[in-house]
Amino acid sequence: MQAKKKIKNPLNEARWLRFKANKRGFWSLWLFSVLFVFSLFAELIANDKPLLVEYQHQWYAPIFNQYSETEFGGEFETEADYTDPYVIELIEENGFILWPLIRFSYDTINYNITGSVPSPPDSVNWLGTDDKGRDVLARIIYGFRISVIFGFVLTIVSSIVGVAVGASQGYYGGWLDLFGQRFIEVWSGMPTLFLLIILSSFVEPNFWWLLGIMVLFSWMSLVGVVRAEFLRCRNFDYVRAAQAMGVSDNRIMLRHMLPNAMVASLTMMPFILSGSVTTLTSLDFLGFGLPAGSPSLGELLAQGKANLQAPWLGISAFVVLSVMLTLLVFIGEAVRDAFDPHHQGR
């Protein structure tokens, strides 16, 4: 028997070729993917706990499990403090320690700093420390991961809500569309920042709380383009034919009309993602974002503003944010060109 050949969609293949033709966007996608995957393993890269410990011919994984100090010949039943020189000496006398590349987590305070904090970059803290003695590079790695994950989740959830609302308005029209547009006009005029400031006085902000509040105000970004596409397609012959055959409205919207609207939606998603990251950074910079002590690029920017004598704080956060947002914009431009049928690319 001959092996079945995989059937390719010529339209998607042409889009992929147009995306690859945009070298700037193509390599930006690769670089952003590498940085994001790198940050997903932050605990294995920057941590104040060893990756592996070999003590008296037994193996321990402190990064995944908790071990008391007595297991390494110490005196206390509490969890071993691997930054304590006494614990390190106990282990190394009868074994060895495998440390991560960066021996600090995002909340680890370096008590061995000789001068004042923030301390400048050196061989121990490669990008220096902040005003509390925490390693800047470790906080950047963890903060990059939180920012990107927050942006991804916010983009996906708000896009789902926006596409559903826009599709319903465009397909059914009439009073639903009229009242929906009036509601969006009123809701989009709400002062989001002021509401966050007011609500933060009642509830302590956290990742999910901020995400829920931002979804309430960010779902409107895709409503316009999806609504316009559904208004355009609802009178097409294939939609009328499906309705005449008794096909349900949900099936018509999902299988026949939504793919056309997703073209415009996908081209906007990278820009929505960059806007979500910027929003979280702005809230953290103003002090209304993640809880105190959380790794945050916005909080690092605020420290740079408050400590002008330590330029490495502001410069580090600025470079990371600039690279991240630039890569997202380049990816968005490449996606837009890929879905544009009039774009000529080799």
C-alpha positions in Angstrom: 0.0 0.0 0.0 1.2 3.4 -0.8 1.6 5.8 2.1 -1.1 8.5 2.2 0.2 11.9 1.4 -0.5 14.6 3.9 -2.8 17.2 2.4 -1.7 20.7 2.9 -3.8 23.8 2.9 -2.4 26.0 0.2 -3.8 29.1 1.9 -2.1 28.4 5.2 1.1 27.4 3.4 1.1 30.7 1.5 0.6 32.6 4.8 3.5 30.7 6.4 5.8 31.5 3.4 4.8 35.2 3.6 5.5 35.1 7.4 9.0 33.6 6.8 9.7 36.1 4.1 9.6 38.8 6.8 13.0 38.0 8.2 12.7 40.5 11.0 9.4 39.1 12.3 10.5 35.5 11.7 13.7 35.8 13.7 11.9 37.9 16.4 9.5 35.0 16.9 12.4 32.6 17.4 14.3 34.9 19.8 11.1 35.6 21.8 10.3 31.9 22.0 13.8 31.1 23.2 13.6 33.8 25.9 10.2 32.7 27.1 11.2 29.0 27.3 14.3 30.1 29.1 12.2 32.0 31.7 9.9 29.0 32.2 12.8 27.2 33.8 13.7 30.1 36.1 13.8 27.9 39.2 16.5 25.8 37.6 18.5 28.8 36.5 18.2 31.2 39.4 17.6 29.8 42.8 19.1 29.9 46.3 18.6 26.1 46.6 21.0 23.6 45.0 19.9 21.5 42.1 21.4 18.3 43.6 23.2 17.4 46.8 25.3 14.3 47.3 25.8 13.7 51.0 27.3 10.4 52.4 26.5 8.6 49.1 22.9 9.7 49.1 21.3 12.0 46.6 19.0 14.9 47.5 17.1 17.4 45.3 16.5 20.5 47.5 15.0 22.4 44.6 12.0 20.0 44.6 11.9 18.7 48.2 12.5 20.1 51.7 15.2 18.6 53.9 16.0 19.4 57.5 19.4 20.6 58.6 19.8 17.4 60.7 19.9 15.3 57.6 23.2 16.9 56.7 24.6 16.7 60.2 23.2 19.9 61.5 21.5 20.7 64.8 18.0 22.1 63.8 14.9 20.2 62.6 13.9 23.1 60.4 14.6 23.3 56.7 18.3 23.7 55.8 19.4 27.1 54.8 21.7 26.5 51.9 23.0 30.0 51.9 24.4 29.5 55.4 28.2 28.8 55.2 27.8 26.4 58.1 25.4 24.2 56.1 27.5 24.4 53.0 30.6 23.3 54.9 28.7 20.4 56.5 27.6 19.1 53.0 30.9 19.6 51.3 32.8 17.7 54.0 31.0 14.5 53.0 29.8 15.2 49.5 29.3 18.0 47.0 26.7 20.6 45.9 25.5 21.3 42.3 24.3 24.9 42.2 22.2 26.7 39.6 23.8 29.2 37.2 22.6 32.0 39.4 22.7 31.3 43.2 19.9 33.7 44.0 16.1 33.5 43.7 14.0 36.6 43.1 13.4 37.1 46.8 16.9 36.1 48.1 18.7 38.8 50.0 22.5 38.8 49.7 23.7 39.5 53.2 27.4 39.3 52.2 27.3 42.7 50.4 30.2 44.8 51.9 28.9 48.2 50.8 25.5 49.8 50.7 22.5 48.8 48.7 21.7 49.0 45.8 25.1 47.5 45.1 26.7 47.8 41.6 27.2 44.8 39.3 30.1 42.4 40.3 31.2 38.8 39.9 28.5 37.6 42.3 25.5 39.8 41.3 26.0 40.2 37.6 23.5 43.0 37.3 23.9 44.3 40.8 21.3 44.3 43.6 18.2 46.4 44.3 17.5 48.6 47.3 16.8 45.5 49.4 19.9 43.5 48.4 18.1 41.2 46.0 19.8 40.0 42.8 18.5 42.1 39.8 19.2 39.4 37.2 17.2 36.8 39.1 14.3 39.3 39.5 14.4 40.1 35.8 14.2 36.4 34.8 11.2 35.8 37.1 9.6 39.1 36.2 9.9 38.4 32.5 8.0 35.1 32.9 5.2 36.7 35.0 4.8 39.5 32.5 4.6 37.2 29.4 2.3 34.7 31.1 0.0 37.5 32.3 0.0 39.0 28.8 -0.8 35.6 27.2 -3.6 34.7 29.6 -5.1 38.2 29.3 -4.9 38.2 25.5 -6.5 34.8 25.2 -9.4 35.4 27.7 -10.2 38.9 26.4 -10.0 37.7 22.8 -12.5 34.9 23.5 -14.9 37.3 25.1 -14.4 39.9 22.5 -14.9 37.5 19.6 -18.0 36.0 21.2 -19.6 39.5 21.8 -18.6 40.8 18.3 -19.9 37.7 16.6 -23.3 37.8 18.4 -23.7 41.5 17.6 -22.8 41.1 13.9 -24.8 37.9 13.3 -28.1 38.8 15.0 -27.9 42.6 14.5 -31.1 44.5 15.4 -31.7 45.5 19.0 -28.9 43.3 20.3 -26.3 45.1 18.1 -27.8 48.5 19.0 -27.8 48.0 22.8 -24.4 46.3 22.6 -22.8 49.2 20.9 -24.3 51.7 23.4 -23.0 49.5 26.3 -19.5 49.4 24.8 -19.4 53.1 24.3 -20.3 53.6 28.0 -18.1 50.8 29.3 -15.0 51.9 27.3 -15.3 55.4 28.8 -14.8 54.0 32.4 -11.6 55.2 34.0 -9.8 51.9 34.4 -6.8 53.2 36.4 -9.0 55.0 38.9 -11.2 51.9 39.4 -8.1 49.8 40.1 -6.8 52.4 42.6 -10.2 52.4 44.4 -10.6 48.6 44.4 -7.0 48.1 45.6 -8.0 49.8 48.9 -10.5 47.0 49.5 -8.7 44.0 48.1 -5.0 43.2 48.1 -4.0 42.9 44.4 -2.6 39.6 43.1 -2.1 37.9 39.8 -5.6 36.6 39.3 -7.3 39.6 40.8 -5.5 41.9 38.4 -6.3 39.5 35.5 -10.0 39.5 36.3 -10.2 43.3 36.5 -8.2 43.8 33.3 -10.4 41.3 31.4 -13.4 43.4 32.2 -12.0 46.3 30.3 -9.8 44.7 27.6 -12.3 42.5 25.8 -13.5 45.3 23.6 -10.4 45.5 21.4 -11.6 42.8 19.0 -15.4 43.5 19.1 -15.2 46.0 16.3 -13.4 43.9 13.7 -15.3 40.7 14.5 -18.7 42.6 14.4 -17.8 44.2 11.1 -16.8 40.8 9.5 -20.0 39.1 10.7 -22.2 42.0 9.5 -20.5 41.6 6.1 -20.8 37.8 5.9 -24.3 37.2 7.3 -26.0 38.0 4.0 -23.7 35.9 1.9 -25.2 33.1 -0.2 -23.5 30.2 1.8 -24.9 31.6 5.1 -28.4 32.0 3.6 -28.2 28.5 2.2 -27.1 27.0 5.6 -30.0 28.8 7.3 -32.4 27.5 4.7 -31.1 23.9 5.3 -31.9 24.3 9.0 -28.3 24.5 10.3 -28.2 26.0 13.8 -26.9 29.5 14.3 -24.1 28.4 16.5 -22.8 26.0 13.9 -23.0 28.6 11.2 -21.2 31.1 13.3 -18.4 28.7 14.4 -17.8 26.8 11.2 -18.7 29.1 8.4 -18.3 32.7 9.6 -15.7 32.6 12.4 -12.7 31.6 10.2 -13.2 34.7 8.2 -13.2 36.9 11.3 -10.2 35.2 12.8 -8.0 36.5 10.1 -8.4 40.1 11.4 -8.3 38.9 15.0 -5.0 37.0 14.7 -3.3 40.0 13.2 -4.2 42.0 16.2 -3.3 39.5 18.9 0.5 40.3 19.1 -0.3 43.9 19.6 -2.9 43.1 22.3 -0.2 41.0 24.0 2.3 43.8 24.0 -0.4 46.2 25.3 -1.2 43.7 28.1 2.5 43.5 29.2 2.7 47.3 29.2 -0.5 47.6 31.3 0.9 45.2 34.0 4.2 47.1 34.0 2.5 50.4 34.3 0.4 49.2 37.3 3.5 47.8 39.0 5.4 51.0 38.4 2.6 53.0 40.1 2.3 50.6 43.0 -1.1 49.1 42.1 0.0 45.9 40.5 1.4 42.6 41.9 1.9 42.3 45.7 5.0 43.7 47.3 8.0 41.6 46.8 6.8 39.9 43.6 9.3 39.9 40.8 8.1 42.7 38.5 9.7 44.8 35.7 7.5 47.7 36.6 8.6 47.6 40.3 12.3 47.5 39.1 11.6 50.6 37.0 10.2 52.3 40.1 13.3 51.4 42.0 15.4 52.9 39.2 13.4 56.1 39.4 13.8 56.3 43.2 17.6 55.4 43.1 19.1 57.6 40.4 22.5 56.9 41.9 22.1 53.3 40.8 21.6 53.5 37.0 21.9 49.7 36.5 18.4 49.3 38.0 16.6 51.5 35.4 18.8 50.5 32.5 18.3 46.8 33.1 14.5 47.1 33.3 14.4 49.4 30.3 16.5 47.1 28.1 14.4 44.0 28.9 11.1 45.9 28.3 12.4 47.5 25.1 13.6 44.1 23.7 10.4 42.3 24.7 8.0 44.9 23.2 10.1 45.4 20.1 10.1 41.6 19.4 6.3 41.5 19.9 5.8 44.4 17.5 8.0 42.8 14.9 6.1 39.5 15.2 2.8 41.4 14.9 3.9 43.1 11.7 5.0 39.8 10.2 1.6 38.2 11.2 -0.2 41.1 9.6 1.7 40.8 6.4 1.2 37.0 6.4 -2.6 37.4 6.5 -2.7 40.2 4.0 -3.4 38.7 0.6 -2.2 41.8 -1.2 1.3 41.6 0.4 3.9 40.4 -2.0 6.7 38.4 -0.4 9.3 36.1 -1.8 
